[in-house]
Amino acid sequence: MSEVRMPQLGETVVEGTIVQWFKQVGDEVAEDEPLFEVSTDKVDSEVPSPMAGVLTEIVAAEGDTVEVGAVIALLSGDGAAAPSPPAATPAPVQVPPEPGPAPEPEPAASALDGEGTASGGEGILLSPVVRRLIAENGLDPSQVTGTGKGGRITRADVESHLSQHRAAAVPSAPPPPSAGPAAGSRPAGRDTIVPLNNIRRITGEHMVRSKAVSPHVLTAVEVDFEAVERVRQARRADFKAEHGFSLTYLPFIARAVCDALHAYPHINASVGDGELVVHNYVNLAIAVDLDFQGLLAPVVADADRKRLVPIAEEVADLSQRARAKKLNADEISGGTFTITNPGQWGTMMQFPIINQPQVAILSTDGIRRRPVVVAAEDGSEAIAIHSVGVLALAWDHRAFDGAYVAAFLDQLRSIIETRDWHAEMS
């Protein structure tokens, strides 16, 4: 008998919700055949079976939220079909009538013991993740239309309900002046309480740990992007027509970063137990904004083996699927160096927080047309208008010193300013 466990679904993900089982107890399963679908705040993924055999027991039912590493099913490899388990009646659990802080994640429950779902309202079955959303937002589950199996309310149903009602909501009027607010209360309608969702809480915890673990230092350089800008202007129309997305500065920077990391490999590393683990490959993580609801950093694997256009294509694809929650677990883990790109909003310089256990993260800030001094071949100087921006590196002082970082950034700047980018595009 082999145990099927909840897989690791990203470096900061600690639990997942079973959305759907593709097999039932007694069904034969082939190795790598899709076995179940799991949802987290970051990824919705189909998970393949780790082995061939017969599904003998489903430990975590559809709708259950279980921790990473918890047993969710049992497989036998002898090919003998197991009898279907008897149906169970879920244990009733009352949904709290008032919103409150999110409860701690519940342990995995057996589909046989009736604890896989909970009942709220008038016999409405709710998964732990849905019950948590309903409690956080003070909803009446009987008012939410369920589209899941058997009319069950899904997370998407709750989010859709909240979205519709937020759009129609009108803030309540403040109390009459003569009444006055009660002691310790706030006038109604002046504040909006927005509960932190899981991705905000998890991101916060991860960032606090990073600041506690790594002595953060920021080093920045100004870069003349005029050589890149000339290629962008010359190729942008044809590139968008061919590839379906715009040619931004990001793939040029990413391509240059890969070469600079080869010259300064300790920046492409992780801190271990009293050691620096230097990676001989570049898995480039690119931070993606999820409609201001959080950040995700999908990974361009082996980016150092790819030229500019394939990098641009992969970044665009990963970003699109990140926002649609269509990435798989492998695509958001294993990064060795991270780029965050706030420059699209015109930032001057940002001090990012290191994505542990990496030792550095690069912020690509706003690029603007500015007057610069340029030197001619004869040594004379003139003023010209170029595209100029700042690249800022946050780094872990345990791994190296400032001189090493300064040399890396100087190399990165030199590559961006002097490379034949027309040849790179061909």
Kinemage of the C-alpha trace (Angstrom):
@kinemage 1
@onewidth
@group {chain A} dominant
@subgroup {mainchain}
@vectorlist {calphas} color= white
{ca met a 1} P 0.000 0.000 0.000
{ca ser a 2} L 1.391 3.399 -0.993
{ca glu a 3} L 0.440 6.763 0.412
{ca val a 4} L -0.430 9.714 -1.833
{ca arg a 5} L 0.477 12.980 -0.123
{ca met a 6} L -0.376 16.616 -0.770
{ca pro a 7} L 2.531 17.885 -2.906
{ca gln a 8} L 4.582 21.010 -2.297
{ca leu a 9} L 2.811 23.616 -4.431
{ca gly a 10} L 5.312 26.447 -4.227
{ca glu a 11} L 7.909 27.648 -1.761
{ca thr a 12} L 5.464 29.633 0.399
{ca val a 13} L 2.353 27.446 0.038
{ca val a 14} L 1.524 25.406 3.141
{ca glu a 15} L -1.858 23.890 2.243
{ca gly a 16} L -4.122 23.079 -0.672
{ca thr a 17} L -7.805 22.364 -1.265
{ca ile a 18} L -8.911 19.236 -3.117
{ca val a 19} L -11.100 20.508 -5.961
{ca gln a 20} L -11.861 17.237 -7.721
{ca trp a 21} L -10.909 13.575 -7.717
{ca phe a 22} L -10.583 12.196 -11.247
{ca lys a 23} L -10.723 8.610 -9.951
{ca gln a 24} L -13.011 6.839 -7.490
{ca val a 25} L -12.210 4.132 -4.947
{ca gly a 26} L -11.699 0.874 -6.828
{ca asp a 27} L -10.495 2.517 -10.051
{ca glu a 28} L -7.212 1.528 -11.612
{ca val a 29} L -4.721 4.369 -11.998
{ca ala a 30} L -1.739 4.554 -14.333
{ca glu a 31} L 1.514 6.179 -13.257
{ca asp a 32} L 1.506 9.922 -14.106
{ca glu a 33} L -2.218 9.793 -14.943
{ca pro a 34} L -4.076 12.851 -13.526
{ca leu a 35} L -5.402 11.760 -10.128
{ca phe a 36} L -6.866 14.906 -8.572
{ca glu a 37} L -7.059 18.679 -8.934
{ca val a 38} L -5.809 20.916 -6.134
{ca ser a 39} L -6.269 24.648 -5.586
{ca thr a 40} L -4.215 27.109 -3.535
{ca asp a 41} L -4.154 30.880 -3.370
{ca lys a 42} L -1.461 30.763 -6.039
{ca val a 43} L -1.958 27.739 -8.276
{ca asp a 44} L -4.710 25.439 -9.544
{ca ser a 45} L -3.058 22.204 -10.695
{ca glu a 46} L -3.858 18.708 -11.852
{ca val a 47} L -1.662 16.323 -9.855
{ca pro a 48} L -0.527 13.064 -11.481
{ca ser a 49} L -0.476 9.736 -9.694
{ca pro a 50} L 2.991 8.895 -8.312
{ca met a 51} L 2.562 5.209 -9.242
{ca ala a 52} L 0.342 2.713 -10.999
{ca gly a 53} L -2.185 0.768 -8.950
{ca val a 54} L -5.712 0.762 -7.594
{ca leu a 55} L -7.176 3.635 -5.593
{ca thr a 56} L -8.106 1.868 -2.354
{ca glu a 57} L -9.019 4.835 -0.151
{ca ile a 58} L -9.659 8.564 -0.515
{ca val a 59} L -8.537 10.159 2.743
{ca ala a 60} L -9.228 13.807 1.845
{ca ala a 61} L -12.544 14.475 0.141
{ca glu a 62} L -13.362 17.102 -2.464
{ca gly a 63} L -13.445 20.456 -0.704
{ca asp a 64} L -11.019 19.449 2.047
{ca thr a 65} L -8.110 21.779 2.778
{ca val a 66} L -5.037 19.836 3.892
{ca glu a 67} L -1.465 20.661 4.743
{ca val a 68} L 1.442 19.976 2.405
{ca gly a 69} L 2.754 16.468 3.067
{ca ala a 70} L -0.507 15.148 4.537
{ca val a 71} L -1.790 11.769 3.321
{ca ile a 72} L -4.767 12.272 1.007
{ca ala a 73} L -5.217 8.802 -0.550
{ca leu a 74} L -3.955 5.218 -0.565
{ca leu a 75} L -2.938 3.212 -3.625
{ca ser a 76} L -2.325 -0.497 -3.856
{ca gly a 77} L -0.030 -1.817 -6.510
{ca asp a 78} L -1.426 -5.341 -6.719
{ca gly a 79} L -4.156 -4.494 -9.248
{ca ala a 80} L -6.962 -5.836 -7.089
{ca ala a 81} L -9.968 -3.543 -7.025
{ca ala a 82} L -11.145 -2.461 -3.610
{ca pro a 83} L -14.802 -2.225 -2.635
{ca ser a 84} L -16.365 1.220 -2.571
{ca pro a 85} L -16.609 2.710 0.926
{ca pro a 86} L -20.009 3.328 2.502
{ca ala a 87} L -21.425 6.821 2.273
{ca ala a 88} L -20.965 9.006 5.321
{ca thr a 89} L -23.005 11.804 6.782
{ca pro a 90} L -20.986 14.999 7.301
{ca ala a 91} L -20.745 16.246 10.848
{ca pro a 92} L -22.648 19.533 11.243
{ca val a 93} L -20.576 22.589 12.113
{ca gln a 94} L -22.295 25.940 12.484
{ca val a 95} L -20.919 28.831 10.417
{ca pro a 96} L -20.090 31.779 12.712
{ca pro a 97} L -22.693 34.540 12.244
{ca glu a 98} L -20.187 37.388 12.531
{ca pro a 99} L -16.903 37.933 10.631
{ca gly a 100} L -13.759 37.270 12.536
{ca pro a 101} L -10.109 36.279 12.091
{ca ala a 102} L -9.429 33.267 9.934
{ca pro a 103} L -9.196 30.032 11.918
{ca glu a 104} L -6.080 27.899 11.804
{ca pro a 105} L -5.914 25.351 8.960
{ca glu a 106} L -7.719 22.147 9.858
{ca pro a 107} L -6.012 18.747 9.670
{ca ala a 108} L -6.766 16.397 6.824
{ca ala a 109} L -9.963 14.414 7.391
{ca ser a 110} L -11.014 11.040 6.152
{ca ala a 111} L -13.820 10.771 3.641
{ca leu a 112} L -15.113 7.946 5.845
{ca asp a 113} L -15.294 9.808 9.135
{ca gly a 114} L -17.609 12.598 7.974
{ca glu a 115} L -15.210 15.454 8.759
{ca gly a 116} L -14.240 16.299 5.183
{ca thr a 117} L -16.989 18.928 4.904
{ca ala a 118} L -18.897 20.995 7.367
{ca ser a 119} L -22.486 22.123 7.446
{ca gly a 120} L -23.533 25.742 7.698
{ca gly a 121} L -26.928 27.420 7.683
{ca glu a 122} L -29.789 25.052 6.890
{ca gly a 123} L -27.796 21.905 6.165
{ca ile a 124} L -25.522 23.523 3.554
{ca leu a 125} L -22.272 21.578 3.128
{ca leu a 126} L -19.159 23.760 3.220
{ca ser a 127} L -15.491 22.919 2.745
{ca pro a 128} L -13.043 24.392 5.254
{ca val a 129} L -11.715 26.962 2.768
{ca val a 130} L -15.244 28.074 1.854
{ca arg a 131} L -16.311 28.157 5.499
{ca arg a 132} L -13.291 30.355 6.233
{ca leu a 133} L -14.171 32.798 3.433
{ca ile a 134} L -17.790 32.968 4.586
{ca ala a 135} L -16.753 33.614 8.180
{ca glu a 136} L -14.183 36.254 7.217
{ca asn a 137} L -16.749 38.186 5.220
{ca gly a 138} L -19.762 37.694 7.491
{ca leu a 139} L -21.863 36.034 4.798
{ca asp a 140} L -25.053 34.010 5.079
{ca pro a 141} L -24.275 30.804 3.137
{ca ser a 142} L -27.928 30.391 2.181
{ca gln a 143} L -27.590 33.576 0.088
{ca val a 144} L -24.646 32.208 -1.958
{ca thr a 145} L -25.491 30.208 -5.078
{ca gly a 146} L -23.478 26.983 -5.240
{ca thr a 147} L -22.245 25.712 -8.601
{ca gly a 148} L -20.189 22.793 -7.330
{ca lys a 149} L -21.015 19.123 -7.244
{ca gly a 150} L -24.506 18.609 -5.813
{ca gly a 151} L -24.956 22.381 -5.459
{ca arg a 152} L -21.995 22.703 -3.113
{ca ile a 153} L -20.662 26.240 -2.619
{ca thr a 154} L -17.149 26.584 -4.018
{ca arg a 155} L -14.520 29.214 -3.340
{ca ala a 156} L -15.262 30.721 -6.768
{ca asp a 157} L -18.941 31.010 -5.810
{ca val a 158} L -18.079 32.975 -2.667
{ca glu a 159} L -15.645 35.232 -4.507
{ca ser a 160} L -18.226 35.870 -7.242
{ca his a 161} L -20.870 36.679 -4.619
{ca leu a 162} L -18.514 39.109 -2.877
{ca ser a 163} L -17.560 40.773 -6.157
{ca gln a 164} L -21.183 41.294 -7.178
{ca his a 165} L -22.226 42.679 -3.816
{ca arg a 166} L -19.199 44.951 -3.443
{ca ala a 167} L -20.099 46.576 -6.751
{ca ala a 168} L -23.658 47.197 -5.561
{ca ala a 169} L -22.843 48.084 -1.973
{ca val a 170} L -23.580 51.580 -0.669
{ca pro a 171} L -21.767 52.701 2.508
{ca ser a 172} L -24.093 53.061 5.448
{ca ala a 173} L -24.803 56.608 6.638
{ca pro a 174} L -23.120 57.901 9.820
{ca pro a 175} L -25.272 58.240 12.927
{ca pro a 176} L -27.113 61.554 13.499
{ca pro a 177} L -24.879 64.219 15.083
{ca ser a 178} L -27.068 64.382 18.186
{ca ala a 179} L -26.587 60.712 18.974
{ca gly a 180} L -22.773 60.697 18.912
{ca pro a 181} L -20.632 57.558 18.553
{ca ala a 182} L -20.483 55.034 21.344
{ca ala a 183} L -17.336 54.988 23.440
{ca gly a 184} L -14.510 53.221 21.616
{ca ser a 185} L -16.392 52.877 18.315
{ca arg a 186} L -15.767 54.461 14.919
{ca pro a 187} L -18.416 56.338 12.921
{ca ala a 188} L -19.992 53.924 10.426
{ca gly a 189} L -19.095 54.385 6.787
{ca arg a 190} L -15.718 56.064 7.339
{ca asp a 191} L -13.592 52.903 7.295
{ca thr a 192} L -13.648 49.785 5.171
{ca ile a 193} L -12.351 46.607 6.771
{ca val a 194} L -10.560 44.410 4.221
{ca pro a 195} L -9.530 41.036 5.680
{ca leu a 196} L -6.081 39.916 4.605
{ca asn a 197} L -6.401 37.010 2.213
{ca asn a 198} L -4.122 33.982 2.411
{ca ile a 199} L -1.668 35.230 -0.191
{ca arg a 200} L -1.250 38.513 1.707
{ca arg a 201} L -0.710 36.686 5.006
{ca ile a 202} L 1.706 34.155 3.510
{ca thr a 203} L 3.635 36.851 1.631
{ca gly a 204} L 3.902 38.906 4.802
{ca glu a 205} L 5.192 35.977 6.816
{ca his a 206} L 7.729 35.132 4.095
{ca met a 207} L 8.977 38.723 3.883
{ca val a 208} L 9.309 39.079 7.666
{ca arg a 209} L 11.352 35.855 7.769
{ca ser a 210} L 13.550 37.131 4.951
{ca lys a 211} L 14.298 40.407 6.748
{ca ala a 212} L 15.039 38.505 9.955
{ca val a 213} L 17.367 36.007 8.253
{ca ser a 214} L 19.275 38.141 5.732
{ca pro a 215} L 21.155 41.357 6.474
{ca his a 216} L 19.722 43.338 3.543
{ca val a 217} L 21.847 45.874 1.652
{ca leu a 218} L 20.842 47.914 -1.422
{ca thr a 219} L 23.225 48.870 -4.228
{ca ala a 220} L 22.028 50.698 -7.349
{ca val a 221} L 23.435 51.892 -10.673
{ca glu a 222} L 22.129 54.196 -13.388
{ca val a 223} L 22.000 52.547 -16.817
{ca asp a 224} L 21.787 54.087 -20.297
{ca phe a 225} L 19.245 51.953 -22.192
{ca glu a 226} L 19.605 53.785 -25.504
{ca ala a 227} L 21.061 50.750 -27.320
{ca val a 228} L 18.060 48.717 -26.156
{ca glu a 229} L 15.611 51.504 -27.013
{ca arg a 230} L 16.818 51.716 -30.615
{ca val a 231} L 16.154 48.012 -31.110
{ca arg a 232} L 12.759 48.236 -29.421
{ca gln a 233} L 11.673 51.107 -31.644
{ca ala a 234} L 12.928 49.396 -34.787
{ca arg a 235} L 11.401 45.992 -34.004
{ca arg a 236} L 8.360 46.715 -31.809
{ca ala a 237} L 5.635 46.679 -34.496
{ca asp a 238} L 6.853 43.520 -36.233
{ca phe a 239} L 7.548 41.821 -32.906
{ca lys a 240} L 4.030 42.425 -31.582
{ca ala a 241} L 2.459 41.309 -34.838
{ca glu a 242} L 4.467 38.089 -34.767
{ca his a 243} L 4.323 37.240 -31.059
{ca gly a 244} L 1.139 38.910 -29.856
{ca phe a 245} L 2.704 40.931 -27.006
{ca ser a 246} L 4.851 44.053 -26.677
{ca leu a 247} L 8.649 44.038 -26.652
{ca thr a 248} L 9.493 45.562 -23.270
{ca tyr a 249} L 12.818 46.269 -21.572
{ca leu a 250} L 12.448 43.257 -19.264
{ca pro a 251} L 13.701 40.472 -21.598
{ca phe a 252} L 16.761 42.562 -22.493
{ca ile a 253} L 17.560 42.987 -18.800
{ca ala a 254} L 16.883 39.302 -18.105
{ca arg a 255} L 19.214 38.241 -20.911
{ca ala a 256} L 21.966 40.537 -19.630
{ca val a 257} L 21.451 39.329 -16.045
{ca cys a 258} L 22.101 35.721 -17.081
{ca asp a 259} L 25.480 36.627 -18.596
{ca ala a 260} L 26.454 38.827 -15.652
{ca leu a 261} L 25.610 36.023 -13.217
{ca his a 262} L 27.997 33.713 -15.034
{ca ala a 263} L 30.744 36.264 -14.458
{ca tyr a 264} L 29.768 36.710 -10.767
{ca pro a 265} L 28.308 33.319 -9.791
{ca his a 266} L 28.067 33.908 -6.032
{ca ile a 267} L 25.106 36.204 -6.684
{ca asn a 268} L 23.286 33.228 -8.229
{ca ala a 269} L 23.363 31.251 -4.989
{ca ser a 270} L 21.528 30.209 -1.840
{ca val a 271} L 22.651 30.274 1.771
{ca gly a 272} L 22.700 26.852 3.407
{ca asp a 273} L 23.768 25.671 6.844
{ca gly a 274} L 27.048 27.552 7.209
{ca glu a 275} L 27.691 27.406 3.472
{ca leu a 276} L 26.980 29.197 0.212
{ca val a 277} L 25.395 26.932 -2.402
{ca val a 278} L 26.446 28.340 -5.784
{ca his a 279} L 24.132 27.275 -8.631
{ca asn a 280} L 25.722 26.408 -11.950
{ca tyr a 281} L 22.485 27.207 -13.806
{ca val a 282} L 20.138 30.201 -13.790
{ca asn a 283} L 16.501 29.613 -12.925
{ca leu a 284} L 15.234 33.150 -13.309
{ca ala a 285} L 12.181 34.041 -11.210
{ca ile a 286} L 10.127 36.997 -12.478
{ca ala a 287} L 7.793 38.679 -9.976
{ca val a 288} L 4.261 39.039 -11.404
{ca asp a 289} L 1.588 41.293 -9.925
{ca leu a 290} L -1.744 39.491 -9.473
{ca asp a 291} L -4.081 42.464 -10.012
{ca phe a 292} L -2.782 44.120 -6.815
{ca gln a 293} L -3.862 41.088 -4.745
{ca gly a 294} L -0.353 39.715 -4.280
{ca leu a 295} L 2.818 38.690 -6.089
{ca leu a 296} L 3.886 35.425 -7.645
{ca ala a 297} L 7.336 34.658 -9.064
{ca pro a 298} L 7.133 32.043 -11.842
{ca val a 299} L 10.456 30.670 -12.995
{ca val a 300} L 12.129 30.662 -16.404
{ca ala a 301} L 14.101 27.437 -16.009
{ca asp a 302} L 17.659 27.369 -17.402
{ca ala a 303} L 17.283 30.960 -18.601
{ca asp a 304} L 21.043 31.169 -19.159
{ca arg a 305} L 20.679 28.696 -22.037
{ca lys a 306} L 18.080 30.818 -23.844
{ca arg a 307} L 18.354 33.829 -26.103
{ca leu a 308} L 16.341 37.013 -25.796
{ca val a 309} L 13.242 36.107 -27.830
{ca pro a 310} L 12.614 32.727 -26.130
{ca ile a 311} L 13.030 34.436 -22.746
{ca ala a 312} L 10.511 37.121 -23.757
{ca glu a 313} L 8.033 34.472 -24.926
{ca glu a 314} L 8.355 32.454 -21.741
{ca val a 315} L 8.032 35.487 -19.455
{ca ala a 316} L 4.874 36.596 -21.283
{ca asp a 317} L 3.368 33.099 -21.102
{ca leu a 318} L 4.197 32.599 -17.418
{ca ser a 319} L 2.856 36.032 -16.509
{ca gln a 320} L -0.422 35.447 -18.301
{ca arg a 321} L -0.940 32.033 -16.724
{ca ala a 322} L 0.089 33.321 -13.281
{ca arg a 323} L -2.734 35.877 -13.369
{ca ala a 324} L -5.140 33.172 -14.546
{ca lys a 325} L -3.903 30.770 -11.789
{ca lys a 326} L -2.958 28.186 -14.419
{ca leu a 327} L 0.643 27.513 -13.383
{ca asn a 328} L 1.773 24.159 -12.061
{ca ala a 329} L 3.877 23.683 -8.949
{ca asp a 330} L 7.167 23.226 -10.830
{ca glu a 331} L 6.742 26.606 -12.524
{ca ile a 332} L 6.774 28.587 -9.257
{ca ser a 333} L 9.607 26.826 -7.459
{ca gly a 334} L 13.342 26.357 -7.850
{ca gly a 335} L 14.286 29.937 -8.677
{ca thr a 336} L 17.940 30.907 -8.129
{ca phe a 337} L 17.682 34.666 -8.792
{ca thr a 338} L 14.674 37.005 -8.922
{ca ile a 339} L 13.801 40.113 -10.935
{ca thr a 340} L 10.967 42.384 -9.807
{ca asn a 341} L 9.693 44.957 -12.286
{ca pro a 342} L 7.948 47.985 -10.718
{ca gly a 343} L 9.368 50.241 -13.418
{ca gln a 344} L 6.199 49.901 -15.490
{ca trp a 345} L 4.678 52.383 -12.998
{ca gly a 346} L 7.571 54.830 -13.323
{ca thr a 347} L 9.354 54.145 -10.043
{ca met a 348} L 12.696 55.845 -9.402
{ca met a 349} L 14.261 53.150 -7.185
{ca gln a 350} L 12.844 50.348 -5.057
{ca phe a 351} L 14.423 48.375 -2.201
{ca pro a 352} L 12.980 44.857 -2.729
{ca ile a 353} L 13.049 42.033 -0.169
{ca ile a 354} L 15.101 38.946 -0.969
{ca asn a 355} L 13.204 35.843 -2.063
{ca gln a 356} L 14.614 33.238 0.334
{ca pro a 357} L 16.794 31.213 0.175
{ca gln a 358} L 18.246 33.259 -2.687
{ca val a 359} L 20.870 35.883 -1.889
{ca ala a 360} L 19.833 38.732 -4.203
{ca ile a 361} L 16.896 40.293 -6.042
{ca leu a 362} L 17.048 42.924 -8.799
{ca ser a 363} L 14.524 45.764 -9.125
{ca thr a 364} L 14.110 47.197 -12.632
{ca asp a 365} L 12.806 50.728 -12.160
{ca gly a 366} L 11.321 53.364 -14.450
{ca ile a 367} L 13.171 54.281 -17.663
{ca arg a 368} L 12.782 57.878 -18.853
{ca arg a 369} L 14.091 60.092 -21.643
{ca arg a 370} L 16.773 62.299 -20.094
{ca pro a 371} L 19.686 64.508 -21.191
{ca val a 372} L 23.022 62.697 -20.873
{ca val a 373} L 26.634 63.467 -21.736
{ca val a 374} L 27.892 61.341 -24.626
{ca ala a 375} L 31.468 61.066 -25.870
{ca ala a 376} L 32.399 60.966 -29.555
{ca glu a 377} L 35.234 58.867 -30.979
{ca asp a 378} L 37.485 61.927 -31.072
{ca gly a 379} L 37.005 62.490 -27.339
{ca ser a 380} L 34.630 65.430 -27.667
{ca glu a 381} L 31.447 65.516 -25.607
{ca ala a 382} L 27.879 66.525 -26.331
{ca ile a 383} L 24.446 66.474 -24.750
{ca ala a 384} L 21.960 63.917 -26.102
{ca ile a 385} L 18.532 62.624 -25.094
{ca his a 386} L 18.681 58.945 -24.085
{ca ser a 387} L 16.509 56.409 -22.242
{ca val a 388} L 17.941 56.117 -18.722
{ca gly a 389} L 16.883 54.087 -15.683
{ca val a 390} L 18.071 52.626 -12.387
{ca leu a 391} L 18.790 48.981 -11.578
{ca ala a 392} L 18.752 48.319 -7.813
{ca leu a 393} L 20.038 45.104 -6.239
{ca ala a 394} L 19.023 44.036 -2.732
{ca trp a 395} L 21.542 41.501 -1.472
{ca asp a 396} L 22.454 39.326 1.501
{ca his a 397} L 25.611 40.580 3.241
{ca arg a 398} L 26.313 37.066 4.570
{ca ala a 399} L 27.095 35.881 1.040
{ca phe a 400} L 29.556 38.560 -0.177
{ca asp a 401} L 30.623 42.171 0.248
{ca gly a 402} L 29.773 45.424 -1.511
{ca ala a 403} L 32.717 45.378 -3.892
{ca tyr a 404} L 31.540 42.089 -5.420
{ca val a 405} L 28.030 43.502 -5.898
{ca ala a 406} L 29.338 46.737 -7.410
{ca ala a 407} L 31.429 44.775 -9.897
{ca phe a 408} L 28.407 42.627 -10.826
{ca leu a 409} L 26.208 45.676 -11.434
{ca asp a 410} L 28.958 47.346 -13.467
{ca gln a 411} L 29.164 44.219 -15.633
{ca leu a 412} L 25.379 44.171 -16.016
{ca arg a 413} L 25.347 47.840 -17.010
{ca ser a 414} L 28.137 47.301 -19.538
{ca ile a 415} L 26.287 44.401 -21.191
{ca ile a 416} L 23.065 46.425 -21.505
{ca glu a 417} L 24.818 49.517 -22.872
{ca thr a 418} L 27.242 47.877 -25.334
{ca arg a 419} L 25.741 44.591 -26.595
{ca asp a 420} L 24.691 44.311 -30.255
{ca trp a 421} L 21.007 43.816 -29.504
{ca his a 422} L 20.065 43.765 -33.180
{ca ala a 423} L 22.175 40.628 -33.572
{ca glu a 424} L 20.612 39.158 -30.409
{ca met a 425} L 17.137 39.579 -31.918
{ca ser a 426} L 18.022 37.838 -35.169
